[in-house]
Amino acid sequence: MSTPHEQAQSTVANLADIFSSCAEPGARDFVATGISWTGGTPSAVVFSRNEERTRQHIRERLGDNLAGIEIVKSGALLRAAVAEPLAGPLAGQQSAGWIGKPLASLQAAGRSLRSWIQSLLPAAPIDVHAGVRLDDGTVGCGLRDKQTGAAYFLTDRHVLRPSSQGTVAVLQNGNHIGKLVSWSRVVSDPDWAVLAALPNVRPSACLNWEACLLTLQGPMPHGDLPLLGQQIIGMGGATSRKRRTGEVTATGACIAFDELAANGVCTRFMCREQILVKNLAGQQAFGELGDSGAVAYVLPPPPALGANPAGTAVGLYWLRSPAGDLHALAPLADVLAAIKAAPPPLDLELWR
């Protein structure tokens, strides 16, 4: 006999299947589905731009029994809603795209001048904390090669808009910190990017904004992710500039991305096994524009989640709704597995 969690997993899989194509206009309201823990019992939740149309679509496909399925209104989850892409080709490069944007042009010129001055000076040691600014996003965490001990940094692909390996020198407060070596290339996967740290740059074990009282641990094993249901977790990005908190509203989630061609044909990509987080009432948003690439973590007491102590890395922040009320994390264990499977294969662990 299946457990309530297994039943919820089956329902989520069925819901993901019936919304897997956006050929039917009624299906285009679907945003995501996942496992909710409202009242401490696992059940399926569907996020939709139009609850009634989605409810009717489910009835037509699964029958009238909607018991155990909650439908919640939500805007679409978009990568671009987390960090605005630069108007030029690559981070750290000047572009004609800055014409007509005086402030941005001055900022780019200032970074170029600082970089030129620094290139004339001996490379000073640089410590980079998780959570600091990296171009238009955030350094999520430091990583270490399990075999060589070489240092790397993790962020989101859409922060850097990469085009080729090794071409992006990333800036943090005007300092070059690393070069791009690998990034996500599968549309239906979360976006991520890995930077090889320059010789004078090392990740810090401390979380920025936590005064070194809390360091990243983990990542949380995939099998422990259901423990996150209705838990409050923390995250601090380059824009937030302090710990923000949010409540995990669904795990094992499937998120839809649609591409609409000029002829009206809709293609849908489904990203599975994600974590959805909602804002806490009366508090600031869990993440803001520019927090892309931040890593969320288990908070200090109340007690640790199972064997996962405070600071255990939960997931990589890469999506939010335009209204900023719903956010998505890719489980960090899954991100590290994807990095290992991508060229070049890198077997990385958290820097600590």
MOHUDA-V659021 format. One record per run of one state. SS is the DSSP state (H for helix, E for strand, - for the rest). FROM is the first residue (numbers start at 1). LEN is the number of residues. If there is no record, write none. Layout:
# MOHUDA-V659021
{{SS & FROM & LEN} {SS & FROM & LEN}}
This chain:
# MOHUDA-V659021
{{- & 1 & 3} {H & 4 & 15} {- & 19 & 6} {H & 25 & 5} {E & 30 & 7} {- & 37 & 1} {H & 38 & 3} {- & 41 & 2} {E & 43 & 6} {- & 49 & 2} {H & 51 & 12} {- & 63 & 6} {E & 69 & 5} {- & 74 & 3} {E & 77 & 2} {H & 79 & 3} {- & 82 & 14} {H & 96 & 3} {- & 99 & 3} {H & 102 & 18} {- & 120 & 6} {E & 126 & 5} {- & 131 & 2} {E & 133 & 2} {- & 135 & 2} {E & 137 & 2} {- & 139 & 2} {E & 141 & 5} {- & 146 & 5} {E & 151 & 5} {- & 156 & 1} {H & 157 & 4} {- & 161 & 8} {E & 169 & 4} {- & 173 & 2} {E & 175 & 9} {- & 184 & 9} {E & 193 & 5} {- & 198 & 3} {E & 201 & 7} {- & 208 & 7} {E & 215 & 1} {- & 216 & 1} {E & 217 & 1} {- & 218 & 4} {H & 222 & 7} {- & 229 & 3} {E & 232 & 4} {- & 236 & 8} {E & 244 & 17} {- & 261 & 5} {E & 266 & 14} {- & 280 & 15} {E & 295 & 4} {- & 299 & 6} {E & 305 & 1} {- & 306 & 2} {E & 308 & 1} {- & 309 & 3} {E & 312 & 10} {- & 322 & 4} {E & 326 & 6} {H & 332 & 10} {- & 342 & 6} {E & 348 & 3} {- & 351 & 2}}
